[in-house]
C-alpha cells in the first residue's frame, strides 16, 4: 500500500480534531463566563467525563474484538479478501459493540 494515500487522510483527521478541540474550549469558556449556576456547570462536566469514559470503553472493546478476529484469520490462514473474512471482521466489531454496551450498563454513574 502506498504511504502517500495516508497523508491526506491523516491531515483531514488532524484538522477535524483541532477544530473540535477549539470549539469545545470556546463553548466551555463561554459557559464559565456566563451567569450559569455552578450546579449546571458541574453536571455538564460530569456528563462529559462519563461520555469520555464510555467512549474509551467502547473503543477498547471493539479493538480487542477486532484483534481476536484478525487472530482467527491468522490462525486459519485466511489470506485472501473474501466475504467470509469480512464477515469475521464485521462480526468481531459487532461483538465488541455488544460487550461495550453490556459493560457500560454495569458502570456506576
C-alpha positions in Angstrom: 0.0 0.0 0.0 1.3 3.4 -0.8 2.1 5.7 2.1 1.1 8.8 0.1 -2.5 7.8 0.3 -2.5 8.1 4.1 -1.1 11.7 4.2 -4.4 13.5 3.2 -6.4 11.2 5.4 -4.3 11.8 8.5 -4.2 15.6 7.6 -8.1 15.6 7.4 -8.4 13.8 10.8 -5.9 16.2 12.5 -7.7 19.3 11.1 -11.1 17.9 12.2 -9.8 17.1 15.7 -8.2 20.5 16.0 -11.4 22.2 15.1 -13.4 20.1 17.6 -10.9 21.0 20.3 -11.1 24.7 19.6 -14.9 24.6 19.5 -15.1 22.7 22.8 -12.7 25.1 24.5 -14.7 28.1 23.3 -18.0 26.6 24.4 -16.5 25.9 27.9 -15.1 29.4 28.1 -18.5 31.0 27.2 -20.2 28.7 29.7 -17.9 29.7 32.5 -18.1 33.5 31.7 -21.9 33.5 31.5 -24.1 33.6 34.6 -24.8 29.9 34.8 -25.2 28.1 38.1 -22.3 26.1 39.5 -24.5 23.0 39.7 -25.3 23.2 35.9 -21.6 23.5 35.1 -20.7 20.6 37.4 -23.4 18.4 35.8 -22.2 19.2 32.3 -18.6 18.4 33.2 -19.6 15.2 34.9 -21.7 14.1 31.9 -18.8 14.9 29.6 -16.4 12.8 31.7 -18.9 9.9 31.7 -19.2 10.1 27.9 -15.5 10.1 27.5 -15.1 7.0 29.8 -17.8 5.1 27.9 -16.2 6.1 24.6 -12.8 4.8 25.7 -14.5 1.6 26.9 -16.3 1.1 23.6 -13.2 1.6 21.5 -11.2 -0.7 23.8 -13.8 -3.5 23.5 -14.1 -3.0 19.7 -10.3 -3.1 19.2 -9.9 -6.2 21.4 -12.7 -8.0 19.5 -11.1 -7.0 16.1 -7.7 -8.2 17.3 -9.4 -11.6 18.1 -11.0 -11.6 14.6 -7.6 -10.9 13.0 -6.1 -13.6 15.2 -8.7 -16.1 13.9 -7.8 -15.1 10.3 -4.2 -15.7 11.0 -4.8 -19.0 12.8 -6.9 -20.4 9.9 -4.5 -19.0 7.3 -7.1 -16.8 5.6 -5.0 -14.5 3.4 -7.5 -13.6 0.6 -10.1 -11.0 0.9 -13.4 -12.9 0.7 -16.9 -12.3 2.1 -16.1 -14.8 4.9 -13.2 -12.7 6.0 -15.4 -9.6 6.0 -18.0 -11.5 8.0 -15.4 -12.4 10.6 -14.3 -8.8 11.0 -17.8 -7.3 11.0 -18.9 -10.0 13.5 -15.9 -9.1 15.7 -16.9 -5.4 15.5 -20.5 -6.2 16.4 -19.4 -8.4 19.4 -17.1 -5.6 20.6 -20.0 -3.2 20.5 -22.3 -5.6 22.4 -19.6 -6.2 25.0 -19.1 -2.4 25.4 -22.8 -1.9 25.8 -23.0 -4.7 28.4 -20.1 -3.2 30.3 -21.4 0.3 30.2 -24.7 -0.8 31.6 -22.9 -2.2 34.7 -20.8 1.0 35.1 -21.8 3.3 38.0 -22.8 6.8 37.2 
